[in-house]
């Protein structure tokens, strides 16, 4: 029975008293204090400053398993360190069973001294809930419906006060339930590097909206630890870096084993698993250091490409760039499916090849390319289906292949497959331009409802903007050619129009018609 109304009289536990407890000594007062929920206990680590905080706390938490405690206010006191904890009678009992001597993987054993009833919770008020809420809110992206809890216990703000590893089941369960009540829908949950060995809290949390779950680099030893995922509609799952991966010699056995627990799975560890009879496909980069560059380019390009006005792509293509498109659907069928805009393509493999058509649909130069792209229907690409491959990289040229699904955004919307191969050329200021763009469009193997490509992939409209001096100089030259103004006046018009060349020329025409442009403006 907890005696929370009794006055608090602090008592100290050291190794000698812990040994007496283990030998059956009654020590009634000590045990009573250990069981009280209205007090803080102080756990002191002799010479704790010789080791980093995480080494010390992990050693203590490992020693008390399966009991748990939440270390609070870890700090140094000369050579020693200490922290506070409460509601941890079982954990204190486990510590006593070690004689308050804890194995330390990085040196001499850790010697503990525990002050039971160090302070009342009424005198020392520490509210952890706002800290957890602040950490979760900071890590949540409402636009992507994603929550990044990678190495959650290392959150720089929260860890100043509390050590909160998700490997402790009670903590994991509390955090997931807090997510359910405090945040809106979470579809992507990143739980990397949390030393998880059990996923039961995922099941009890009722977070049924999770579709993409990242469990890389945890301590999941057997496939049956995925049982709590059975009631979720998991589409993408990452398990790399878990011991369970070593239990399988063949990829197909591994995939089938996972699908018993996640039957809706589309992608496992970056590999598409619903390609029956076809080779497994996955994103690949020749150099890991280039993965970020490829990801940023692909994200940036398709964000701009899916805009209503594709002029926002201006500046991405090199002045000597080439672009061509091929269609895998027969022209007659394409017309019946309201895809006639895609039939204006080269299709060199189809015979007989019309030499005029072959030349007409090979676009050269940025303006011609943008003109060709603008004639295609507006699109909405599903990033979740993308497979990228960095095929070549010599530091100057990069060849990138991107494949996936998109839907046309018009009166006859439908889902199509695409593949684009880009050759990028490195320039000044770490800028890359597209030197070659080969675009291929085809039907999907199976008919996919348009609703599967969610509208959230559509990005906010972007006003055409120049982001570099090189792009600005290019627009100045185009303005000079179009208006015969000198560069200084063209730059002024462009700056006033926020580098929107259409608006700049329109403003110039209005001024010219009203005779508001001086003759000096045309002197070069």
C-alpha positions as CSV (number, residue, x, y, z in Angstrom):
1,X,0.0,0.0,0.0
2,X,1.4,3.4,-0.9
3,X,1.6,5.8,2.1
4,X,1.5,9.1,0.2
5,X,0.2,11.1,3.2
6,X,3.1,10.2,5.6
7,X,5.9,12.8,6.0
8,X,8.9,12.3,3.8
9,X,12.1,11.2,5.6
10,X,14.9,10.6,3.1
11,X,17.0,7.5,3.4
12,X,20.1,6.5,1.6
13,X,20.8,3.2,-0.1
14,X,24.3,2.1,-0.8
15,X,25.8,-1.3,-1.8
16,X,25.9,-2.6,1.8
17,X,22.1,-1.9,2.4
18,X,21.3,-3.3,-1.0
19,X,23.1,-6.6,0.0
20,X,21.0,-6.7,3.2
21,X,17.8,-6.4,1.1
22,X,18.9,-9.2,-1.1
23,X,19.7,-11.4,2.0
24,X,16.1,-11.0,3.1
25,X,16.4,-8.0,5.5
26,X,13.0,-6.4,6.2
27,X,14.1,-2.8,5.8
28,X,10.5,-1.7,6.1
29,X,11.1,2.0,5.9
30,X,13.3,1.7,2.8
31,X,10.8,-0.5,1.0
32,X,7.9,1.9,1.9
33,X,9.8,4.9,0.5
34,X,10.6,2.9,-2.7
35,X,6.9,2.3,-3.3
36,X,5.6,5.8,-2.8
37,X,4.4,7.7,-5.9
38,X,4.6,11.2,-4.5
39,X,8.4,11.4,-4.1
40,X,11.4,11.9,-6.3
41,X,14.4,9.5,-5.7
42,X,17.9,10.7,-6.4
43,X,20.3,8.2,-8.1
44,X,23.9,9.2,-7.9
45,X,26.7,7.7,-10.0
46,X,30.1,7.9,-8.4
47,X,32.7,9.3,-10.9
48,X,29.9,9.5,-13.5
49,X,31.6,12.5,-15.2
50,X,34.2,10.0,-16.5
51,X,31.6,8.7,-19.0
52,X,29.1,10.3,-21.3
53,X,25.5,10.6,-20.3
54,X,24.1,8.1,-22.7
55,X,26.6,5.4,-21.7
56,X,25.7,5.8,-18.1
57,X,22.0,5.8,-18.5
58,X,21.9,3.0,-21.0
59,X,23.9,0.8,-18.6
60,X,21.5,1.5,-15.8
61,X,18.4,0.9,-17.9
62,X,19.8,-2.3,-19.3
63,X,20.5,-3.5,-15.7
64,X,16.9,-3.1,-14.6
65,X,15.1,-4.7,-17.6
66,X,12.3,-5.5,-17.9
67,X,11.6,-2.9,-15.3
68,X,11.6,0.8,-16.4
69,X,12.4,4.2,-15.1
70,X,12.5,7.7,-16.7
71,X,15.7,9.6,-15.7
72,X,15.1,13.3,-15.2
73,X,17.4,16.3,-14.7
74,X,20.7,14.4,-15.3
75,X,23.6,16.7,-14.1
76,X,27.1,16.7,-12.7
77,X,28.2,17.3,-9.1
78,X,31.9,17.6,-9.1
79,X,33.2,14.1,-10.2
80,X,29.8,12.5,-9.8
81,X,26.6,12.7,-11.7
82,X,23.0,12.1,-10.6
83,X,19.4,12.1,-11.9
84,X,15.9,12.0,-10.4
85,X,13.2,9.3,-10.9
86,X,9.8,8.5,-9.5
87,X,7.2,5.8,-9.8
88,X,9.9,3.2,-10.2
89,X,9.7,0.7,-7.2
90,X,10.3,-2.3,-9.5
91,X,13.3,-0.6,-11.1
92,X,14.8,0.3,-7.7
93,X,14.3,-3.3,-6.6
94,X,16.2,-4.5,-9.7
95,X,19.0,-2.0,-8.9
96,X,19.3,-3.4,-5.4
97,X,19.6,-6.9,-6.8
98,X,22.8,-5.7,-8.6
99,X,24.1,-4.5,-5.2
100,X,24.0,-1.0,-6.9
101,X,27.0,-2.0,-8.9
102,X,26.3,-1.8,-12.7
103,X,28.2,-3.3,-15.5
104,X,29.8,-0.6,-17.7
105,X,30.7,-1.6,-21.3
106,X,33.2,1.2,-21.4
107,X,35.2,0.8,-18.3
108,X,35.0,0.1,-14.5
109,X,31.6,-0.8,-13.0
110,X,29.3,2.1,-12.1
111,X,28.8,2.5,-8.4
112,X,25.4,3.9,-7.4
113,X,24.1,5.6,-4.2
114,X,20.3,6.1,-4.1
115,X,18.6,8.7,-1.9
116,X,15.0,7.5,-1.4
117,X,12.5,10.3,-1.0
118,X,14.9,13.0,-2.0
119,X,12.0,15.5,-2.6
120,X,8.3,15.6,-2.7
121,X,6.6,16.0,-6.1
122,X,4.8,19.0,-4.6
123,X,8.0,20.7,-3.7
124,X,9.9,19.8,-6.9
125,X,7.5,20.1,-9.8
126,X,8.7,18.7,-13.1
127,X,6.0,18.4,-15.8
128,X,7.3,16.2,-18.7
129,X,4.1,16.4,-20.8
130,X,4.8,19.8,-22.3
131,X,8.3,18.7,-23.2
132,X,7.1,15.6,-25.0
133,X,4.4,17.6,-26.8
134,X,6.9,20.3,-28.0
135,X,9.3,17.6,-29.3
136,X,6.5,15.8,-31.2
137,X,5.1,19.0,-32.7
138,X,8.6,20.0,-33.8
139,X,9.1,16.7,-35.5
140,X,5.7,16.6,-37.3
141,X,5.2,17.8,-40.8
142,X,1.5,18.4,-41.4
143,X,1.9,18.9,-45.1
144,X,3.5,15.5,-45.6
145,X,1.6,13.9,-42.6
146,X,5.0,12.6,-41.5
147,X,6.5,12.3,-38.0
148,X,10.3,11.8,-37.6
149,X,11.1,10.1,-34.3
150,X,14.6,8.9,-35.4
151,X,16.7,8.7,-32.2
152,X,13.9,10.3,-30.3
153,X,15.8,10.3,-27.0
154,X,18.4,12.6,-28.5
155,X,16.1,15.5,-29.2
156,X,18.3,18.5,-28.2
157,X,15.6,20.4,-26.3
158,X,13.9,17.4,-24.6
159,X,17.1,15.6,-23.6
160,X,18.2,18.5,-21.5
161,X,15.5,17.5,-19.0
162,X,14.5,13.9,-19.6
163,X,16.1,10.8,-21.1
164,X,13.2,9.2,-23.0
165,X,14.3,6.2,-25.0
166,X,11.5,4.5,-27.0
167,X,13.1,1.1,-26.2
168,X,11.2,1.3,-22.9
169,X,7.8,-0.1,-23.6
170,X,6.0,2.2,-21.1
171,X,7.6,5.3,-22.7
172,X,7.0,4.1,-26.2
173,X,3.4,3.4,-25.4
174,X,2.9,6.9,-23.8
175,X,4.5,8.7,-26.8
176,X,2.4,6.9,-29.4
177,X,-0.8,7.6,-27.4
178,X,0.2,11.2,-27.2
179,X,0.7,11.3,-31.0
180,X,-2.9,10.0,-31.3
181,X,-4.4,12.7,-29.2
182,X,-2.1,15.7,-29.9
183,X,-1.4,15.4,-33.6
184,X,-3.5,15.2,-36.7
185,X,-3.2,12.3,-39.1
186,X,0.2,10.5,-39.2
187,X,0.8,8.5,-42.4
188,X,4.6,8.3,-42.4
189,X,6.3,7.4,-39.1
190,X,10.1,7.2,-38.8
191,X,11.3,5.1,-35.9
192,X,14.9,4.6,-37.0
193,X,17.6,4.0,-34.4
194,X,15.5,3.7,-31.3
195,X,16.8,0.2,-30.2
196,X,13.2,-1.1,-30.5
197,X,12.7,-4.8,-29.8
198,X,8.9,-4.9,-29.4
199,X,6.2,-3.2,-31.4
200,X,3.2,-3.9,-29.2
201,X,2.7,-0.2,-28.4
202,X,2.0,0.4,-32.1
203,X,-1.0,-1.9,-31.9
204,X,-2.4,-0.5,-28.6
205,X,-2.0,3.2,-29.8
206,X,-4.7,2.8,-32.5
207,X,-2.6,4.8,-35.0
208,X,-4.4,3.2,-37.9
209,X,-3.5,5.9,-40.4
210,X,0.1,4.8,-40.7
211,X,1.0,3.8,-44.3
212,X,4.8,4.2,-44.3
213,X,6.8,2.9,-41.4
214,X,10.6,3.2,-41.1
215,X,12.0,0.7,-38.6
216,X,15.6,0.7,-39.8
217,X,18.5,0.0,-37.3
218,X,16.5,-1.3,-34.4
219,X,16.7,-4.6,-32.4
220,X,13.9,-6.6,-34.0
221,X,15.2,-10.2,-33.9
222,X,12.2,-12.2,-35.3
223,X,9.6,-11.6,-37.9
224,X,6.8,-12.3,-35.5
225,X,7.7,-8.9,-33.8
226,X,5.7,-7.4,-36.8
227,X,2.5,-9.0,-35.6
228,X,1.2,-5.6,-34.2
229,X,1.3,-4.3,-37.8
230,X,-1.3,-6.7,-39.1
231,X,-4.3,-4.4,-38.6
232,X,-2.5,-1.5,-40.3
233,X,-2.5,-0.8,-44.1
234,X,1.3,-0.6,-44.4
235,X,2.3,0.2,-48.0
236,X,6.0,0.9,-47.4
237,X,8.2,-0.7,-44.7
238,X,11.9,-0.4,-44.0
239,X,13.6,-3.0,-41.9
240,X,17.3,-2.7,-42.9
241,X,19.7,-3.0,-40.0
242,X,17.6,-5.3,-37.8
243,X,18.9,-8.7,-36.8
244,X,15.8,-10.4,-38.3
245,X,17.1,-9.6,-41.8
246,X,20.0,-12.0,-41.3
247,X,17.5,-14.9,-40.9
248,X,16.8,-15.0,-44.7
249,X,19.2,-16.1,-47.4
250,X,16.8,-15.4,-50.3
251,X,15.0,-12.1,-51.0
252,X,11.7,-13.7,-52.0
253,X,11.6,-15.7,-48.7
254,X,12.2,-12.4,-46.8
255,X,9.5,-10.6,-48.8
256,X,6.9,-13.3,-48.4
257,X,7.6,-13.6,-44.7
258,X,7.0,-9.8,-44.2
259,X,3.9,-9.8,-46.3
260,X,2.3,-12.3,-43.9
261,X,2.2,-9.4,-41.4
262,X,1.8,-6.5,-44.0
263,X,-0.4,-8.0,-46.8
264,X,-0.9,-4.6,-48.5
265,X,2.9,-4.0,-48.8
266,X,4.1,-2.3,-52.1
267,X,7.7,-1.6,-51.1
268,X,10.1,-3.2,-48.7
269,X,13.5,-1.7,-47.9
270,X,13.1,0.5,-51.1
271,X,12.3,-2.5,-53.3
272,X,9.0,-2.9,-55.1
273,X,7.5,-6.3,-54.1
274,X,4.4,-6.5,-56.3
275,X,6.3,-7.1,-59.5
276,X,5.3,-10.8,-60.0
277,X,7.6,-12.4,-62.6
278,X,9.7,-9.3,-63.0
279,X,13.0,-8.4,-61.4
280,X,12.8,-6.5,-58.1
281,X,13.3,-2.8,-58.6
282,X,14.7,-0.2,-56.2
283,X,16.3,3.2,-56.0
284,X,20.0,3.1,-56.6
285,X,22.9,5.5,-56.5
286,X,26.4,4.7,-57.6
287,X,27.7,7.0,-54.7
288,X,25.9,7.5,-51.5
289,X,27.1,11.1,-51.3
290,X,25.2,11.8,-54.5
291,X,21.9,10.4,-53.2
292,X,20.9,13.7,-51.6
293,X,21.7,15.6,-54.9
294,X,19.6,13.1,-56.9
295,X,16.7,13.4,-54.4
296,X,16.7,17.1,-54.5
297,X,16.9,17.3,-58.3
298,X,14.0,14.9,-58.7
299,X,11.9,16.6,-56.1
300,X,12.6,20.0,-57.5
301,X,12.0,19.1,-61.2
302,X,8.7,17.3,-60.6
303,X,7.4,20.0,-58.2
304,X,7.9,22.5,-61.0
305,X,6.8,20.2,-63.8
306,X,3.4,19.6,-62.1
307,X,2.6,23.3,-62.0
308,X,-0.1,24.8,-64.2
309,X,2.5,26.9,-66.0
310,X,5.6,25.0,-66.9
311,X,7.5,28.2,-67.6
312,X,8.7,27.8,-64.0
313,X,11.1,25.2,-65.4
314,X,13.0,28.1,-67.1
315,X,16.6,28.0,-66.0
316,X,16.7,24.2,-65.4
317,X,17.5,23.3,-69.0
318,X,20.9,24.1,-70.6
319,X,20.9,26.5,-73.5
320,X,22.0,23.6,-75.7
321,X,19.7,21.0,-74.2
322,X,17.8,18.4,-76.2
323,X,14.4,16.9,-75.3
324,X,12.4,14.2,-76.9
325,X,9.4,12.1,-76.0
326,X,8.2,8.6,-76.9
327,X,4.8,7.0,-76.4
328,X,4.3,3.3,-75.8
329,X,0.6,3.5,-76.7
330,X,-0.5,3.1,-80.4
331,X,-1.6,6.5,-81.8
332,X,-5.1,5.3,-82.6
333,X,-5.6,3.9,-79.1
334,X,-4.1,7.1,-77.6
335,X,-6.6,9.3,-79.4
336,X,-9.5,7.1,-78.2
337,X,-8.2,7.5,-74.7
338,X,-8.0,11.3,-75.0
339,X,-4.2,11.2,-75.0
340,X,-3.7,12.7,-78.4
341,X,-1.4,15.4,-76.9
342,X,1.2,12.6,-76.3
343,X,1.1,11.4,-79.9
344,X,3.3,14.4,-81.0
345,X,6.4,12.3,-80.3
346,X,9.4,10.7,-82.1
347,X,8.9,7.0,-81.5
348,X,12.0,6.1,-83.4
349,X,11.5,2.3,-82.9
350,X,8.2,2.4,-84.7
351,X,8.4,1.8,-88.5
352,X,8.1,3.4,-90.9
353,X,9.9,6.4,-89.3
354,X,8.8,9.8,-90.7
355,X,12.0,11.8,-91.1
356,X,10.1,15.1,-90.8
357,X,8.4,13.9,-87.6
358,X,11.8,12.6,-86.3
359,X,13.3,16.1,-86.6
360,X,10.2,18.0,-85.6
361,X,9.9,16.4,-82.2
362,X,13.5,16.6,-81.2
363,X,13.5,19.8,-79.3
364,X,16.7,21.9,-79.1
365,X,17.2,24.8,-76.7
366,X,15.4,25.9,-73.6
367,X,12.6,27.9,-75.3
368,X,11.7,25.1,-77.8
369,X,11.8,22.5,-75.0
370,X,9.5,24.6,-72.7
371,X,7.1,25.0,-75.7
372,X,7.0,21.3,-76.2
373,X,6.4,20.6,-72.5
374,X,3.6,23.2,-72.2
375,X,1.6,21.3,-75.0
376,X,1.4,18.2,-72.8
377,X,-1.5,17.8,-70.4
378,X,-1.0,19.0,-66.8
379,X,0.2,16.2,-64.6
380,X,0.3,15.0,-61.0
381,X,3.2,12.6,-60.2
382,X,3.0,10.2,-57.3
383,X,6.4,10.4,-55.6
384,X,5.7,7.2,-53.6
385,X,6.0,5.2,-56.8
386,X,9.3,6.7,-57.9
387,X,12.3,4.5,-58.6
388,X,15.6,6.5,-59.3
389,X,18.8,5.2,-60.7
390,X,22.1,7.2,-60.9
391,X,23.6,5.5,-63.9
392,X,26.6,7.6,-64.5
393,X,28.6,10.2,-62.6
394,X,32.0,11.6,-63.4
395,X,31.7,14.8,-61.5
396,X,30.8,16.8,-64.5
397,X,28.0,14.8,-66.1
398,X,25.3,12.8,-64.3
399,X,22.8,10.4,-65.9
400,X,19.7,9.9,-63.8
401,X,16.7,7.6,-64.6
402,X,13.4,8.2,-62.9
403,X,10.3,6.0,-63.3
404,X,6.9,5.9,-61.7
405,X,3.3,6.8,-62.0
406,X,1.5,10.0,-62.7
407,X,-2.1,11.0,-63.6
408,X,-3.2,13.5,-66.2
409,X,-5.1,16.4,-64.8
410,X,-7.9,17.2,-67.3
411,X,-11.5,16.1,-68.0
412,X,-10.3,12.6,-68.8
413,X,-7.8,12.0,-66.0
414,X,-6.1,8.6,-66.1
415,X,-3.0,7.0,-64.5
416,X,0.0,6.4,-66.7
417,X,3.5,5.1,-66.3
418,X,6.5,7.2,-67.2
419,X,10.3,7.0,-67.3
420,X,12.6,10.0,-67.8
421,X,16.3,9.9,-68.3
422,X,18.1,13.1,-67.6
423,X,21.7,14.0,-68.3
424,X,22.8,16.8,-66.0
425,X,25.8,19.1,-66.6
426,X,27.6,20.7,-63.6
427,X,28.1,24.4,-63.9
428,X,29.3,27.3,-61.7
429,X,28.1,27.9,-58.1
430,X,27.2,24.2,-57.7
431,X,24.4,24.6,-60.3
432,X,23.3,21.7,-62.5
433,X,21.4,22.1,-65.8
434,X,19.6,19.5,-67.9
435,X,21.6,18.7,-71.0
436,X,19.3,15.9,-72.2
437,X,15.8,14.8,-71.3
438,X,14.3,11.6,-72.8
439,X,10.7,11.1,-71.8
440,X,8.8,7.9,-72.2
441,X,5.1,7.4,-71.4
442,X,3.1,4.2,-71.5
443,X,0.0,2.5,-70.0
444,X,0.2,0.9,-66.6
445,X,0.3,-2.9,-66.5
446,X,-3.0,-3.0,-64.6
447,X,-5.6,-0.3,-64.6
448,X,-5.1,2.0,-61.6
449,X,-8.0,4.2,-60.3
450,X,-7.2,7.9,-60.5
451,X,-8.1,8.2,-56.8
452,X,-4.9,6.2,-56.0
453,X,-2.8,9.2,-57.0
454,X,-3.7,11.5,-54.2
455,X,-4.3,15.2,-54.7
456,X,-1.9,16.0,-51.9
457,X,0.9,15.4,-54.4
458,X,-0.2,18.6,-56.1
459,X,2.1,21.3,-54.9
460,X,1.3,25.0,-54.3
461,X,1.4,27.1,-57.4
462,X,4.8,28.6,-57.9
463,X,5.3,32.0,-59.4
464,X,8.1,31.9,-62.0
465,X,11.2,33.1,-60.3
466,X,14.9,33.3,-61.0
467,X,17.1,31.9,-58.3
468,X,20.5,32.7,-59.6
469,X,22.5,35.4,-61.3
470,X,23.0,33.2,-64.3
471,X,19.3,32.9,-64.8
472,X,18.7,36.6,-64.3
473,X,21.3,37.4,-67.0
474,X,19.6,35.0,-69.4
475,X,16.2,36.8,-68.8
476,X,17.8,40.2,-69.3
477,X,19.2,39.0,-72.7
478,X,15.8,37.7,-73.8
479,X,14.1,40.9,-72.7
480,X,16.7,42.9,-74.8
481,X,15.9,40.7,-77.9
482,X,12.2,41.1,-77.4
483,X,12.1,44.9,-76.7
484,X,15.3,46.3,-78.2
485,X,15.8,48.1,-74.9
486,X,19.3,48.3,-73.4
487,X,20.3,45.9,-70.6
488,X,19.9,48.5,-67.8
489,X,16.3,49.3,-68.7
490,X,15.4,45.6,-69.2
491,X,16.8,44.8,-65.8
492,X,14.7,47.5,-64.3
493,X,11.5,46.2,-65.9
494,X,12.4,42.6,-64.8
495,X,13.1,43.6,-61.2
496,X,9.8,45.5,-61.0
497,X,8.0,42.5,-62.3
498,X,9.8,40.1,-59.9
499,X,11.6,38.6,-62.8
500,X,8.4,37.5,-64.6
501,X,9.4,38.2,-68.2
502,X,5.8,38.2,-69.5
503,X,4.8,40.9,-67.0
504,X,8.0,42.9,-67.7
505,X,7.3,43.0,-71.4
506,X,3.6,43.7,-70.8
507,X,4.6,46.7,-68.6
508,X,7.1,47.9,-71.3
509,X,4.4,47.8,-74.0
510,X,2.0,49.8,-71.9
511,X,4.7,52.5,-71.3
512,X,5.8,52.4,-74.9
513,X,2.2,53.0,-76.2
514,X,1.8,55.9,-73.8
515,X,5.2,57.4,-74.9
516,X,6.6,56.9,-71.4
517,X,9.8,55.3,-72.6
518,X,12.6,57.8,-73.3
519,X,14.8,57.3,-76.4
520,X,17.9,56.8,-74.2
521,X,16.3,53.5,-73.1
522,X,17.1,52.1,-76.5
523,X,20.7,53.2,-76.7
524,X,23.2,50.3,-76.2
